[in-house]
Amino acid sequence: MRGKPVHIHGADLLGGSRLSLEATSGVIDIVEAIHHAILGNILPGTPANWGLAGWTAGIYSAVRGVSRAVGDGLEAALSRYASQIGEMKSTPQREAAIAVLNGVVGDHLAATGNPLAIPMRLRRSGRALDLRKNHLAAAIPAAGGKALLFVHGLCMNDLQWARHGRNPGSALATELGWTPVYLHYNTGLHISTNGHALADLLETLAGEWPVPLRELAVIGHSGGGLLARSAHYYGAAAGHTWPKSLRRLIFLGTPHHGSALERVGNYVTQLLDSTPYSSPIGRVSRIRSSGVTDMRYGNITDADWEGAGRFENTGDRRQVLPLPEGVRCFAIAAGKGPRSGKAVSGDGLVSVDSALGRHADPARSLSFPPSHQWVAHGMTHFDLLRRSAVYSKLREWLTC
């Protein structure tokens, strides 16, 4: 029916088919590499091996040719279809699926110009804001001098701050006299790449806000907190005006010192690379995006990752970057289990120590005052987005 929200757009079909064919090509490469590894072990350095290798190479080349031909045909057909259907209303299910895809392979989507790549933008109720003063004034007629920015984490989107049609963040902001805006972005890019972009975006927002912007606060969930720190670093370095308006940074389950889950993932990659039979399969583990690998130690600047392979065992190379001066910073960690003395479990993805900025090296520890820290017991990483106890703490910190 016309006007009814749909889960799949024409551009989704085009982007999905392109990605599927790229995956097919990758699988062909893996199978061929395994085949050659086996031949090399059974018939090492023999004429029989050379003949078989040449024969199988021809077969794989033919398969690739067929795959490319199919891809070119689909690209032409779906490009016409996508351009004809125009823009259709999206659904939360579609937005969630595309957000996960961007988190996993978003850097590849952006590099290949895939229409599934999410552009960075500010939104309200899922609608992108035009950052021109008159358009902002029309879109946010009750805009005040205090803006509250919500930044989602890896594999998520701005709509996921809401639950069952209710957005407690927007309700809280309105109640306390803040004007809420939400960032929507490709979480598969390097955090520092997004940091540069967000710094520039906030500079535009500050200059075009419908009324003089007196105060800005940011609430970042998970990797969104790392992005907020990165944006402040690059905004200050560029001499932007918006960092002077930033008064509060609140982190919800942010892996300031990385996540053990990604460190384990990298160990598995290295293990697979250690033998000729498993190394082709190790390519699958390298699919994960730059945004994911930044979570290994919590990279937030270009210098933290430049000059080294993303899957190399380089250790923690981050430059020491303290919390921004002149900004009141707060941190919430979640613990799935109940309190047991001073030992509290993490939230399933981020440890309590990482979320509160604690590190074995004192130089790397983040100096959150005790009154600016809180551990939410009996909650998972995603409970931090919707539990009333968390929003009670946010209310306290946004008014103190």
C-alpha positions as YAML, in Angstrom:
chain: A
units: angstrom
residues:
- id: 1
  name: MET
  ca: [0.00, 0.00, 0.00]
- id: 2
  name: ARG
  ca: [1.18, 3.50, -0.82]
- id: 3
  name: GLY
  ca: [2.73, 5.38, 2.09]
- id: 4
  name: LYS
  ca: [3.02, 2.30, 4.28]
- id: 5
  name: PRO
  ca: [6.45, 1.92, 5.95]
- id: 6
  name: VAL
  ca: [8.55, -0.88, 4.45]
- id: 7
  name: HIS
  ca: [11.46, -2.85, 5.83]
- id: 8
  name: ILE
  ca: [13.43, -2.85, 2.54]
- id: 9
  name: HIS
  ca: [14.13, 0.04, 0.16]
- id: 10
  name: GLY
  ca: [15.33, -0.12, -3.42]
- id: 11
  name: ALA
  ca: [18.72, 1.21, -2.32]
- id: 12
  name: ASP
  ca: [18.87, -1.62, 0.24]
- id: 13
  name: LEU
  ca: [18.46, -4.18, -2.54]
- id: 14
  name: LEU
  ca: [21.18, -2.51, -4.58]
- id: 15
  name: GLY
  ca: [23.57, -2.26, -1.62]
- id: 16
  name: GLY
  ca: [22.74, -5.75, -0.38]
- id: 17
  name: SER
  ca: [23.30, -7.38, -3.76]
- id: 18
  name: ARG
  ca: [26.61, -5.56, -4.16]
- id: 19
  name: LEU
  ca: [27.73, -6.69, -0.70]
- id: 20
  name: SER
  ca: [26.58, -10.28, -1.33]
- id: 21
  name: LEU
  ca: [28.59, -10.50, -4.53]
- id: 22
  name: GLU
  ca: [31.64, -9.11, -2.77]
- id: 23
  name: ALA
  ca: [31.15, -11.78, -0.09]
- id: 24
  name: THR
  ca: [30.90, -14.44, -2.82]
- id: 25
  name: SER
  ca: [34.20, -13.27, -4.26]
- id: 26
  name: GLY
  ca: [35.74, -13.44, -0.78]
- id: 27
  name: VAL
  ca: [34.50, -16.99, -0.27]
- id: 28
  name: ILE
  ca: [36.00, -18.03, -3.63]
- id: 29
  name: ASP
  ca: [39.34, -16.56, -2.53]
- id: 30
  name: ILE
  ca: [39.20, -18.48, 0.76]
- id: 31
  name: VAL
  ca: [38.33, -21.80, -0.90]
- id: 32
  name: GLU
  ca: [41.11, -21.35, -3.46]
- id: 33
  name: ALA
  ca: [43.64, -20.53, -0.75]
- id: 34
  name: ILE
  ca: [42.67, -23.65, 1.24]
- id: 35
  name: HIS
  ca: [42.87, -25.74, -1.93]
- id: 36
  name: HIS
  ca: [46.38, -24.50, -2.66]
- id: 37
  name: ALA
  ca: [47.47, -25.06, 0.93]
- id: 38
  name: ILE
  ca: [46.34, -28.69, 0.74]
- id: 39
  name: LEU
  ca: [48.00, -29.24, -2.63]
- id: 40
  name: GLY
  ca: [51.20, -27.70, -1.33]
- id: 41
  name: ASN
  ca: [51.25, -30.14, 1.56]
- id: 42
  name: ILE
  ca: [50.36, -33.27, -0.43]
- id: 43
  name: LEU
  ca: [52.47, -32.61, -3.53]
- id: 44
  name: PRO
  ca: [55.04, -30.01, -2.49]
- id: 45
  name: GLY
  ca: [57.18, -28.64, -5.31]
- id: 46
  name: THR
  ca: [56.30, -31.36, -7.84]
- id: 47
  name: PRO
  ca: [55.26, -31.05, -11.50]
- id: 48
  name: ALA
  ca: [51.92, -32.65, -10.57]
- id: 49
  name: ASN
  ca: [51.33, -29.86, -8.10]
- id: 50
  name: TRP
  ca: [52.16, -27.22, -10.70]
- id: 51
  name: GLY
  ca: [49.73, -28.77, -13.18]
- id: 52
  name: LEU
  ca: [46.90, -29.09, -10.67]
- id: 53
  name: ALA
  ca: [47.48, -25.55, -9.40]
- id: 54
  name: GLY
  ca: [47.25, -24.15, -12.92]
- id: 55
  name: TRP
  ca: [44.15, -26.19, -13.72]
- id: 56
  name: THR
  ca: [42.30, -25.18, -10.53]
- id: 57
  name: ALA
  ca: [43.34, -21.54, -10.99]
- id: 58
  name: GLY
  ca: [41.54, -21.57, -14.34]
- id: 59
  name: ILE
  ca: [38.40, -22.94, -12.73]
- id: 60
  name: TYR
  ca: [38.40, -20.31, -9.97]
- id: 61
  name: SER
  ca: [39.02, -17.59, -12.56]
- id: 62
  name: ALA
  ca: [35.98, -18.78, -14.53]
- id: 63
  name: VAL
  ca: [33.81, -18.79, -11.40]
- id: 64
  name: ARG
  ca: [34.91, -15.23, -10.64]
- id: 65
  name: GLY
  ca: [34.04, -14.20, -14.18]
- id: 66
  name: VAL
  ca: [30.51, -15.59, -13.87]
- id: 67
  name: SER
  ca: [30.10, -13.87, -10.51]
- id: 68
  name: ARG
  ca: [31.19, -10.52, -12.00]
- id: 69
  name: ALA
  ca: [28.80, -10.91, -14.93]
- id: 70
  name: VAL
  ca: [25.88, -11.65, -12.61]
- id: 71
  name: GLY
  ca: [26.87, -8.70, -10.46]
- id: 72
  name: ASP
  ca: [27.01, -6.29, -13.39]
- id: 73
  name: GLY
  ca: [23.54, -7.38, -14.51]
- id: 74
  name: LEU
  ca: [22.02, -7.01, -11.05]
- id: 75
  name: GLU
  ca: [23.72, -3.62, -10.56]
- id: 76
  name: ALA
  ca: [22.20, -2.28, -13.79]
- id: 77
  name: ALA
  ca: [18.72, -3.63, -13.06]
- id: 78
  name: LEU
  ca: [18.58, -2.60, -9.40]
- id: 79
  name: SER
  ca: [20.07, 0.85, -10.06]
- id: 80
  name: ARG
  ca: [17.11, 1.64, -12.34]
- id: 81
  name: TYR
  ca: [14.67, 0.24, -9.77]
- id: 82
  name: ALA
  ca: [16.20, 2.14, -6.86]
- id: 83
  name: SER
  ca: [16.06, 5.45, -8.74]
- id: 84
  name: GLN
  ca: [12.39, 4.95, -9.68]
- id: 85
  name: ILE
  ca: [10.88, 4.18, -6.28]
- id: 86
  name: GLY
  ca: [12.17, 7.32, -4.59]
- id: 87
  name: GLU
  ca: [12.38, 7.84, -0.83]
- id: 88
  name: MET
  ca: [10.10, 5.64, 1.29]
- id: 89
  name: LYS
  ca: [9.36, 5.82, 4.97]
- id: 90
  name: SER
  ca: [11.65, 3.57, 6.98]
- id: 91
  name: THR
  ca: [10.90, 1.31, 9.94]
- id: 92
  name: PRO
  ca: [12.75, 0.73, 13.24]
- id: 93
  name: GLN
  ca: [13.44, -2.85, 12.12]
- id: 94
  name: ARG
  ca: [15.13, -1.69, 8.92]
- id: 95
  name: GLU
  ca: [17.10, 0.99, 10.76]
- id: 96
  name: ALA
  ca: [18.31, -1.55, 13.32]
- id: 97
  name: ALA
  ca: [19.43, -4.05, 10.66]
- id: 98
  name: ILE
  ca: [21.34, -1.40, 8.71]
- id: 99
  name: ALA
  ca: [22.95, -0.12, 11.92]
- id: 100
  name: VAL
  ca: [24.28, -3.61, 12.72]
- id: 101
  name: LEU
  ca: [25.61, -4.00, 9.18]
- id: 102
  name: ASN
  ca: [27.38, -0.65, 9.42]
- id: 103
  name: GLY
  ca: [28.91, -1.59, 12.75]
- id: 104
  name: VAL
  ca: [30.34, -4.81, 11.33]
- id: 105
  name: VAL
  ca: [31.48, -3.68, 7.85]
- id: 106
  name: GLY
  ca: [30.72, 0.04, 7.75]
- id: 107
  name: ASP
  ca: [34.23, 1.03, 6.74]
- id: 108
  name: HIS
  ca: [33.98, -1.26, 3.71]
- id: 109
  name: LEU
  ca: [30.54, 0.12, 2.83]
- id: 110
  name: ALA
  ca: [31.88, 3.68, 2.95]
- id: 111
  name: ALA
  ca: [35.03, 2.86, 0.98]
- id: 112
  name: THR
  ca: [33.07, 1.16, -1.82]
- id: 113
  name: GLY
  ca: [30.33, 3.79, -2.01]
- id: 114
  name: ASN
  ca: [27.67, 1.28, -0.99]
- id: 115
  name: PRO
  ca: [24.26, 2.99, -0.50]
- id: 116
  name: LEU
  ca: [23.86, 1.07, 2.77]
- id: 117
  name: ALA
  ca: [26.61, 3.18, 4.40]
- id: 118
  name: ILE
  ca: [25.08, 5.55, 6.96]
- id: 119
  name: PRO
  ca: [26.06, 9.23, 6.57]
- id: 120
  name: MET
  ca: [26.69, 11.19, 9.77]
- id: 121
  name: ARG
  ca: [23.84, 13.52, 10.63]
- id: 122
  name: LEU
  ca: [21.84, 14.89, 13.53]
- id: 123
  name: ARG
  ca: [18.25, 13.67, 13.82]
- id: 124
  name: ARG
  ca: [15.10, 14.01, 15.88]
- id: 125
  name: SER
  ca: [12.45, 11.27, 15.81]
- id: 126
  name: GLY
  ca: [14.43, 9.58, 13.05]
- id: 127
  name: ARG
  ca: [14.36, 12.61, 10.75]
- id: 128
  name: ALA
  ca: [17.56, 14.29, 9.65]
- id: 129
  name: LEU
  ca: [17.98, 17.94, 10.62]
- id: 130
  name: ASP
  ca: [18.94, 20.52, 8.02]
- id: 131
  name: LEU
  ca: [21.63, 22.52, 9.83]
- id: 132
  name: ARG
  ca: [20.62, 25.92, 8.52]
- id: 133
  name: LYS
  ca: [19.26, 28.39, 11.04]
- id: 134
  name: ASN
  ca: [15.84, 28.89, 9.45]
- id: 135
  name: HIS
  ca: [15.38, 25.15, 8.87]
- id: 136
  name: LEU
  ca: [16.43, 24.33, 12.44]
- id: 137
  name: ALA
  ca: [14.01, 26.93, 13.77]
- id: 138
  name: ALA
  ca: [11.19, 25.33, 11.77]
- id: 139
  name: ALA
  ca: [12.12, 21.78, 12.82]
- id: 140
  name: ILE
  ca: [12.65, 22.71, 16.51]
- id: 141
  name: PRO
  ca: [10.33, 25.66, 17.19]
- id: 142
  name: ALA
  ca: [10.86, 25.40, 20.97]
- id: 143
  name: ALA
  ca: [14.67, 25.25, 20.79]
- id: 144
  name: GLY
  ca: [16.30, 26.70, 23.89]
- id: 145
  name: GLY
  ca: [19.81, 27.79, 24.71]
- id: 146
  name: LYS
  ca: [20.76, 24.40, 26.20]
- id: 147
  name: ALA
  ca: [21.28, 21.48, 23.78]
- id: 148
  name: LEU
  ca: [21.61, 17.86, 24.87]
- id: 149
  name: LEU
  ca: [23.25, 15.51, 22.37]
- id: 150
  name: PHE
  ca: [22.72, 11.74, 22.57]
- id: 151
  name: VAL
  ca: [25.39, 9.59, 20.88]
- id: 152
  name: HIS
  ca: [24.65, 5.89, 20.34]
- id: 153
  name: GLY
  ca: [27.19, 3.08, 20.38]
- id: 154
  name: LEU
  ca: [28.53, 0.42, 18.03]
- id: 155
  name: CYS
  ca: [26.02, -1.36, 15.77]
- id: 156
  name: MET
  ca: [23.19, 0.84, 17.04]
- id: 157
  name: ASN
  ca: [21.21, 3.88, 15.89]
- id: 158
  name: ASP
  ca: [19.53, 6.93, 17.38]
- id: 159
  name: LEU
  ca: [16.06, 5.36, 17.45]
- id: 160
  name: GLN
  ca: [17.24, 2.77, 19.97]
- id: 161
  name: TRP
  ca: [17.28, 5.31, 22.80]
- id: 162
  name: ALA
  ca: [13.51, 4.76, 22.75]
- id: 163
  name: ARG
  ca: [11.60, 1.69, 23.91]
- id: 164
  name: HIS
  ca: [7.98, 0.77, 23.20]
- id: 165
  name: GLY
  ca: [7.45, 4.16, 21.54]
- id: 166
  name: ARG
  ca: [8.67, 6.13, 24.55]
- id: 167
  name: ASN
  ca: [11.96, 8.00, 24.63]
- id: 168
  name: PRO
  ca: [12.99, 8.64, 28.26]
- id: 169
  name: GLY
  ca: [15.95, 10.73, 27.12]
- id: 170
  name: SER
  ca: [13.78, 13.23, 25.26]
- id: 171
  name: ALA
  ca: [11.31, 13.33, 28.13]
- id: 172
  name: LEU
  ca: [14.10, 13.99, 30.61]
- id: 173
  name: ALA
  ca: [15.68, 16.69, 28.44]
- id: 174
  name: THR
  ca: [12.37, 18.52, 28.00]
- id: 175
  name: GLU
  ca: [11.61, 18.26, 31.70]
- id: 176
  name: LEU
  ca: [14.94, 19.86, 32.62]
- id: 177
  name: GLY
  ca: [14.89, 22.59, 29.98]
- id: 178
  name: TRP
  ca: [17.29, 20.98, 27.49]
- id: 179
  name: THR
  ca: [16.64, 20.59, 23.76]
- id: 180
  name: PRO
  ca: [17.50, 17.03, 22.70]
- id: 181
  name: VAL
  ca: [19.20, 16.10, 19.42]
- id: 182
  name: TYR
  ca: [20.46, 12.68, 18.36]
- id: 183
  name: LEU
  ca: [23.51, 11.66, 16.37]
- id: 184
  name: HIS
  ca: [23.13, 9.01, 13.66]
- id: 185
  name: TYR
  ca: [26.38, 7.71, 12.15]
- id: 186
  name: ASN
  ca: [28.34, 4.82, 10.65]
- id: 187
  name: THR
  ca: [29.86, 3.05, 13.67]
- id: 188
  name: GLY
  ca: [32.10, 0.88, 11.49]
- id: 189
  name: LEU
  ca: [34.45, 3.77, 10.70]
- id: 190
  name: HIS
  ca: [37.42, 4.53, 12.95]
- id: 191
  name: ILE
  ca: [36.29, 6.39, 16.06]
- id: 192
  name: SER
  ca: [38.76, 9.15, 15.27]
- id: 193
  name: THR
  ca: [37.41, 9.44, 11.70]
- id: 194
  name: ASN
  ca: [33.96, 9.97, 13.16]
- id: 195
  name: GLY
  ca: [35.54, 12.27, 15.76]
- id: 196
  name: HIS
  ca: [36.77, 14.67, 13.08]
- id: 197
  name: ALA
  ca: [33.35, 14.62, 11.40]
- id: 198
  name: LEU
  ca: [31.40, 15.15, 14.63]
- id: 199
  name: ALA
  ca: [33.63, 18.06, 15.66]
- id: 200
  name: ASP
  ca: [32.88, 19.79, 12.36]
- id: 201
  name: LEU
  ca: [29.17, 18.95, 12.60]
- id: 202
  name: LEU
  ca: [28.90, 20.45, 16.09]
- id: 203
  name: GLU
  ca: [30.71, 23.58, 14.96]
- id: 204
  name: THR
  ca: [28.07, 24.01, 12.26]
- id: 205
  name: LEU
  ca: [25.28, 23.30, 14.76]
- id: 206
  name: ALA
  ca: [26.62, 25.86, 17.25]
- id: 207
  name: GLY
  ca: [26.75, 28.54, 14.58]
- id: 208
  name: GLU
  ca: [23.29, 27.79, 13.18]
- id: 209
  name: TRP
  ca: [21.37, 27.03, 16.39]
- id: 210
  name: PRO
  ca: [18.11, 29.07, 16.33]
- id: 211
  name: VAL
  ca: [18.99, 30.90, 19.58]
- id: 212
  name: PRO
  ca: [22.38, 31.63, 21.17]
- id: 213
  name: LEU
  ca: [23.79, 28.31, 22.42]
- id: 214
  name: ARG
  ca: [24.63, 28.84, 26.08]
- id: 215
  name: GLU
  ca: [25.33, 25.28, 27.07]
- id: 216
  name: LEU
  ca: [25.94, 21.89, 25.46]
- id: 217
  name: ALA
  ca: [25.89, 18.48, 27.16]
- id: 218
  name: VAL
  ca: [26.60, 15.07, 25.63]
- id: 219
  name: ILE
  ca: [25.41, 11.64, 26.75]
- id: 220
  name: GLY
  ca: [27.31, 8.82, 25.05]
- id: 221
  name: HIS
  ca: [26.45, 5.15, 25.29]
- id: 222
  name: SER
  ca: [29.23, 2.58, 24.83]
- id: 223
  name: GLY
  ca: [31.47, 3.59, 21.89]
- id: 224
  name: GLY
  ca: [29.46, 6.80, 21.60]
- id: 225
  name: GLY
  ca: [31.29, 8.02, 24.70]
- id: 226
  name: LEU
  ca: [34.64, 7.40, 23.00]
- id: 227
  name: LEU
  ca: [33.38, 9.34, 19.98]
- id: 228
  name: ALA
  ca: [32.40, 12.27, 22.20]
- id: 229
  name: ARG
  ca: [35.91, 12.41, 23.69]
- id: 230
  name: SER
  ca: [37.45, 12.18, 20.20]
- id: 231
  name: ALA
  ca: [35.24, 14.98, 18.87]
- id: 232
  name: HIS
  ca: [36.16, 17.27, 21.77]
- id: 233
  name: TYR
  ca: [39.87, 16.56, 21.21]
- id: 234
  name: TYR
  ca: [39.67, 17.44, 17.51]
- id: 235
  name: GLY
  ca: [37.30, 20.35, 18.01]
- id: 236
  name: ALA
  ca: [39.64, 21.93, 20.56]
- id: 237
  name: ALA
  ca: [42.67, 21.28, 18.34]
- id: 238
  name: ALA
  ca: [40.93, 22.99, 15.41]
- id: 239
  name: GLY
  ca: [40.02, 26.05, 17.51]
- id: 240
  name: HIS
  ca: [36.29, 25.44, 17.23]
- id: 241
  name: THR
  ca: [33.90, 27.47, 19.35]
- id: 242
  name: TRP
  ca: [31.55, 24.66, 20.45]
- id: 243
  name: PRO
  ca: [33.96, 23.07, 22.99]
- id: 244
  name: LYS
  ca: [33.69, 26.30, 25.01]
- id: 245
  name: SER
  ca: [29.94, 25.62, 25.36]
- id: 246
  name: LEU
  ca: [30.41, 22.01, 26.45]
- id: 247
  name: ARG
  ca: [29.65, 21.75, 30.16]
- id: 248
  name: ARG
  ca: [28.88, 18.06, 30.77]
- id: 249
  name: LEU
  ca: [29.96, 14.71, 29.35]
- id: 250
  name: ILE
  ca: [28.10, 11.66, 30.64]
- id: 251
  name: PHE
  ca: [29.34, 8.19, 29.71]
- id: 252
  name: LEU
  ca: [27.07, 5.12, 29.85]
- id: 253
  name: GLY
  ca: [29.02, 1.85, 29.74]
- id: 254
  name: THR
  ca: [31.82, 3.44, 27.71]
- id: 255
  name: PRO
  ca: [34.90, 1.19, 27.22]
- id: 256
  name: HIS
  ca: [37.46, 3.90, 27.99]
- id: 257
  name: HIS
  ca: [40.20, 1.26, 28.05]
- id: 258
  name: GLY
  ca: [38.68, -1.13, 25.56]
- id: 259
  name: SER
  ca: [36.72, -4.35, 25.70]
- id: 260
  name: ALA
  ca: [38.13, -7.79, 26.49]
- id: 261
  name: LEU
  ca: [35.77, -9.23, 23.88]
- id: 262
  name: GLU
  ca: [37.65, -7.54, 21.01]
- id: 263
  name: ARG
  ca: [41.02, -8.50, 22.52]
- id: 264
  name: VAL
  ca: [39.91, -12.13, 22.52]
- id: 265
  name: GLY
  ca: [38.68, -11.73, 18.93]
- id: 266
  name: ASN
  ca: [42.09, -10.50, 17.83]
- id: 267
  name: TYR
  ca: [43.78, -13.41, 19.59]
- id: 268
  name: VAL
  ca: [41.56, -15.82, 17.64]
- id: 269
  name: THR
  ca: [42.55, -14.08, 14.39]
- id: 270
  name: GLN
  ca: [46.24, -14.54, 15.18]
- id: 271
  name: LEU
  ca: [45.64, -18.17, 16.13]
- id: 272
  name: LEU
  ca: [43.94, -18.86, 12.80]
- id: 273
  name: ASP
  ca: [46.83, -17.18, 10.98]
- id: 274
  name: SER
  ca: [49.35, -19.51, 12.61]
- id: 275
  name: THR
  ca: [48.82, -22.51, 10.27]
- id: 276
  name: PRO
  ca: [48.57, -22.74, 6.47]
- id: 277
  name: TYR
  ca: [45.24, -24.61, 6.67]
- id: 278
  name: SER
  ca: [43.47, -22.19, 9.01]
- id: 279
  name: SER
  ca: [44.97, -18.93, 7.73]
- id: 280
  name: PRO
  ca: [42.49, -18.66, 4.80]
- id: 281
  name: ILE
  ca: [39.64, -19.02, 7.32]
- id: 282
  name: GLY
  ca: [41.31, -16.29, 9.38]
- id: 283
  name: ARG
  ca: [40.30, -13.88, 6.63]
- id: 284
  name: VAL
  ca: [36.71, -14.20, 7.85]
- id: 285
  name: SER
  ca: [37.69, -12.86, 11.26]
- id: 286
  name: ARG
  ca: [39.25, -9.84, 9.51]
- id: 287
  name: ILE
  ca: [35.87, -8.76, 8.19]
- id: 288
  name: ARG
  ca: [35.17, -6.82, 11.37]
- id: 289
  name: SER
  ca: [35.34, -3.07, 10.91]
- id: 290
  name: SER
  ca: [37.73, -0.38, 12.07]
- id: 291
  name: GLY
  ca: [35.11, 0.70, 14.58]
- id: 292
  name: VAL
  ca: [35.16, -2.78, 16.12]
- id: 293
  name: THR
  ca: [38.95, -3.07, 16.28]
- id: 294
  name: ASP
  ca: [39.18, 0.38, 17.90]
- id: 295
  name: MET
  ca: [37.34, -1.22, 20.83]
- id: 296
  name: ARG
  ca: [40.36, -3.43, 21.60]
- id: 297
  name: TYR
  ca: [41.97, -0.70, 23.70]
- id: 298
  name: GLY
  ca: [39.64, 2.28, 23.24]
- id: 299
  name: ASN
  ca: [41.36, 4.18, 20.41]
- id: 300
  name: ILE
  ca: [40.06, 7.72, 19.98]
- id: 301
  name: THR
  ca: [42.76, 9.55, 17.98]
- id: 302
  name: ASP
  ca: [44.34, 8.89, 14.58]
- id: 303
  name: ALA
  ca: [47.73, 8.41, 16.24]
- id: 304
  name: ASP
  ca: [46.33, 5.49, 18.26]
- id: 305
  name: TRP
  ca: [46.00, 3.31, 15.17]
- id: 306
  name: GLU
  ca: [47.96, 4.86, 12.30]
- id: 307
  name: GLY
  ca: [51.13, 3.08, 11.19]
- id: 308
  name: ALA
  ca: [50.10, -0.36, 12.43]
- id: 309
  name: GLY
  ca: [47.95, -3.15, 11.02]
- id: 310
  name: ARG
  ca: [44.56, -3.37, 12.68]
- id: 311
  name: PHE
  ca: [45.01, -7.07, 13.38]
- id: 312
  name: GLU
  ca: [48.63, -6.99, 14.51]
- id: 313
  name: ASN
  ca: [49.46, -7.69, 18.14]
- id: 314
  name: THR
  ca: [50.94, -4.25, 18.80]
- id: 315
  name: GLY
  ca: [49.65, -3.85, 22.34]
- id: 316
  name: ASP
  ca: [48.13, -0.66, 23.67]
- id: 317
  name: ARG
  ca: [49.60, 2.17, 21.56]
- id: 318
  name: ARG
  ca: [47.24, 4.92, 22.65]
- id: 319
  name: GLN
  ca: [48.53, 8.33, 23.56]
- id: 320
  name: VAL
  ca: [47.54, 9.35, 27.07]
- id: 321
  name: LEU
  ca: [44.50, 11.58, 26.77]
- id: 322
  name: PRO
  ca: [42.90, 12.83, 30.00]
- id: 323
  name: LEU
  ca: [39.32, 13.96, 30.37]
- id: 324
  name: PRO
  ca: [38.76, 17.44, 28.89]
- id: 325
  name: GLU
  ca: [39.49, 20.33, 31.23]
- id: 326
  name: GLY
  ca: [36.63, 22.59, 32.20]
- id: 327
  name: VAL
  ca: [34.03, 19.91, 31.45]
- id: 328
  name: ARG
  ca: [32.16, 18.07, 34.19]
- id: 329
  name: CYS
  ca: [32.54, 14.38, 33.32]
- id: 330
  name: PHE
  ca: [30.44, 11.53, 34.74]
- id: 331
  name: ALA
  ca: [30.61, 7.76, 34.24]
- id: 332
  name: ILE
  ca: [28.09, 4.97, 34.72]
- id: 333
  name: ALA
  ca: [29.12, 1.31, 34.65]
- id: 334
  name: ALA
  ca: [26.78, -1.66, 34.70]
- id: 335
  name: GLY
  ca: [27.25, -4.92, 36.57]
- id: 336
  name: LYS
  ca: [25.16, -7.94, 35.57]
- id: 337
  name: GLY
  ca: [25.60, -9.61, 38.93]
- id: 338
  name: PRO
  ca: [24.82, -8.37, 42.45]
- id: 339
  name: ARG
  ca: [27.35, -6.48, 44.55]
- id: 340
  name: SER
  ca: [29.86, -8.81, 46.24]
- id: 341
  name: GLY
  ca: [32.13, -6.73, 48.44]
- id: 342
  name: LYS
  ca: [34.10, -4.52, 46.06]
- id: 343
  name: ALA
  ca: [34.10, -7.08, 43.26]
- id: 344
  name: VAL
  ca: [31.43, -6.28, 40.68]
- id: 345
  name: SER
  ca: [31.05, -8.09, 37.38]
- id: 346
  name: GLY
  ca: [30.90, -6.15, 34.14]
- id: 347
  name: ASP
  ca: [27.88, -5.72, 31.89]
- id: 348
  name: GLY
  ca: [28.75, -8.54, 29.50]
- id: 349
  name: LEU
  ca: [30.65, -6.31, 27.07]
- id: 350
  name: VAL
  ca: [32.49, -3.70, 29.14]
- id: 351
  name: SER
  ca: [34.19, -4.21, 32.50]
- id: 352
  name: VAL
  ca: [33.41, -1.91, 35.40]
- id: 353
  name: ASP
  ca: [37.03, -0.74, 35.51]
- id: 354
  name: SER
  ca: [37.01, 0.21, 31.82]
- id: 355
  name: ALA
  ca: [33.65, 1.99, 32.11]
- id: 356
  name: LEU
  ca: [34.88, 4.01, 35.11]
- id: 357
  name: GLY
  ca: [38.21, 4.83, 33.44]
- id: 358
  name: ARG
  ca: [40.35, 2.80, 35.84]
- id: 359
  name: HIS
  ca: [43.66, 1.43, 34.55]
- id: 360
  name: ALA
  ca: [46.60, -0.47, 36.06]
- id: 361
  name: ASP
  ca: [48.85, 2.33, 34.78]
- id: 362
  name: PRO
  ca: [47.97, 5.43, 36.85]
- id: 363
  name: ALA
  ca: [48.95, 7.68, 33.94]
- id: 364
  name: ARG
  ca: [46.13, 6.18, 31.87]
- id: 365
  name: SER
  ca: [43.45, 6.29, 34.56]
- id: 366
  name: LEU
  ca: [40.72, 8.87, 34.03]
- id: 367
  name: SER
  ca: [40.07, 11.14, 36.98]
- id: 368
  name: PHE
  ca: [36.31, 10.88, 37.53]
- id: 369
  name: PRO
  ca: [35.54, 12.27, 41.01]
- id: 370
  name: PRO
  ca: [33.92, 9.62, 43.26]
- id: 371
  name: SER
  ca: [30.63, 11.55, 43.22]
- id: 372
  name: HIS
  ca: [30.69, 11.46, 39.40]
- id: 373
  name: GLN
  ca: [30.79, 7.64, 39.25]
- id: 374
  name: TRP
  ca: [27.97, 5.15, 39.63]
- id: 375
  name: VAL
  ca: [27.67, 1.39, 39.19]
- id: 376
  name: ALA
  ca: [24.25, 0.12, 38.12]
- id: 377
  name: HIS
  ca: [23.87, -3.35, 39.62]
- id: 378
  name: GLY
  ca: [21.83, -6.08, 37.99]
- id: 379
  name: MET
  ca: [21.95, -4.45, 34.55]
- id: 380
  name: THR
  ca: [23.37, -5.39, 31.17]
- id: 381
  name: HIS
  ca: [25.12, -3.10, 28.71]
- id: 382
  name: PHE
  ca: [21.84, -2.30, 26.95]
- id: 383
  name: ASP
  ca: [19.79, -1.87, 30.10]
- id: 384
  name: LEU
  ca: [21.68, 1.41, 30.54]
- id: 385
  name: LEU
  ca: [19.61, 2.87, 27.71]
- id: 386
  name: ARG
  ca: [16.21, 2.32, 29.27]
- id: 387
  name: ARG
  ca: [16.21, 1.62, 33.02]
- id: 388
  name: SER
  ca: [14.51, 4.27, 35.16]
- id: 389
  name: ALA
  ca: [17.31, 4.14, 37.77]
- id: 390
  name: VAL
  ca: [19.79, 5.27, 35.11]
- id: 391
  name: TYR
  ca: [17.61, 8.22, 34.11]
- id: 392
  name: SER
  ca: [17.22, 9.19, 37.75]
- id: 393
  name: LYS
  ca: [21.01, 9.44, 37.94]
- id: 394
  name: LEU
  ca: [21.12, 11.41, 34.69]
- id: 395
  name: ARG
  ca: [18.53, 13.82, 36.10]
- id: 396
  name: GLU
  ca: [20.71, 14.35, 39.14]
- id: 397
  name: TRP
  ca: [23.84, 15.01, 37.11]
- id: 398
  name: LEU
  ca: [22.14, 17.28, 34.56]
- id: 399
  name: THR
  ca: [20.88, 19.55, 37.33]
- id: 400
  name: CYS
  ca: [23.87, 19.61, 39.68]
...
